[in-house]
Amino acid sequence: MAKPKRKHIKFLESILFGFGLSKLGKRFFKTIDKHLSFLKKHYLAFHVRYDKIRCMPVRNFPYMIHYQVKEKEKKISIKAVFSTYENPDKWEERGE
């Protein structure tokens, strides 16, 4: 599996840190980063939940990483980091 592009991670960092993260926010970002590193090596560790989308629970936070494995291109496509407290209909509303 290919490495995630650093520019994508930098973009996410700039968005998150633009909001003035608290200690909890920084811990959340570091946790997501660790989970993404795990997915680079173990992208098939989680089963398909719906529409070829796999979900990885985020440890210590009520979120799940929704991703798709694109085996032909050897890529992982992160679709969302979605709160488990949110109404699932928001997933449909957000569009692609």
C-alpha positions in Angstrom: 0.0 0.0 0.0 1.2 3.5 -0.8 2.0 6.0 1.9 -0.6 8.7 2.4 0.6 11.9 0.8 2.2 14.2 3.4 0.5 17.2 1.8 -2.9 15.7 2.7 -1.8 15.3 6.3 -0.4 18.8 6.4 -3.7 20.1 5.0 -5.7 18.3 7.7 -3.3 19.7 10.3 -3.7 23.2 9.1 -7.5 22.9 9.3 -7.4 21.4 12.8 -4.8 23.8 14.2 -6.5 26.8 12.6 -9.3 26.2 15.1 -6.9 26.5 18.1 -7.0 22.9 19.3 -7.1 22.1 23.0 -5.1 19.2 24.5 -8.0 16.9 23.7 -8.0 18.1 20.1 -4.3 17.5 19.7 -4.7 14.0 21.3 -7.5 13.3 18.8 -5.4 14.3 15.9 -2.4 12.2 17.1 -4.8 9.2 17.6 -6.2 9.6 14.0 -2.6 9.8 12.7 -1.7 6.5 14.5 -4.8 4.8 13.1 -3.9 5.9 9.6 -0.4 4.5 10.0 -2.0 1.2 11.1 -4.2 1.2 8.0 -1.2 1.6 5.7 -0.1 -1.8 6.6 -3.3 -3.5 7.7 -5.9 -2.1 5.3 -7.8 -5.4 5.1 -8.1 -5.7 8.9 -11.7 -4.4 8.9 -14.6 -5.9 7.0 -16.7 -4.2 4.4 -19.7 -2.5 6.1 -21.5 -1.0 3.2 -20.9 0.0 -0.5 -17.3 -1.3 -0.4 -16.6 1.0 2.6 -14.7 -0.4 5.6 -14.9 1.2 9.1 -12.2 1.4 11.7 -13.2 2.4 15.2 -11.0 5.2 16.7 -9.7 4.1 20.1 -10.8 6.3 23.0 -13.0 8.5 20.8 -16.5 8.0 19.5 -15.5 8.1 15.9 -15.0 5.7 13.0 -12.7 6.1 10.0 -14.6 5.2 6.9 -12.4 4.1 4.1 -12.3 2.2 0.8 -9.5 0.0 -0.5 -8.6 0.5 -4.1 -6.6 -2.6 -4.8 -5.8 -1.9 -8.4 -4.2 1.4 -7.6 -2.8 0.1 -4.3 -4.5 3.0 -2.5 -6.7 3.6 0.5 -9.3 6.3 0.1 -10.5 7.9 3.4 -14.1 8.8 2.9 -14.8 10.3 6.4 -13.9 10.4 10.1 -17.4 10.3 11.3 -18.8 10.6 14.9 -20.7 7.6 16.1 -23.0 10.1 17.9 -24.0 11.8 14.6 -27.2 10.9 12.7 -26.2 8.6 9.9 -28.4 10.6 7.5 -25.7 13.3 7.6 -23.5 10.8 5.8 -25.9 10.9 2.9 -26.3 14.7 3.0 -22.6 15.4 2.8 -22.2 14.3 -0.8 -19.0 13.1 -2.4 
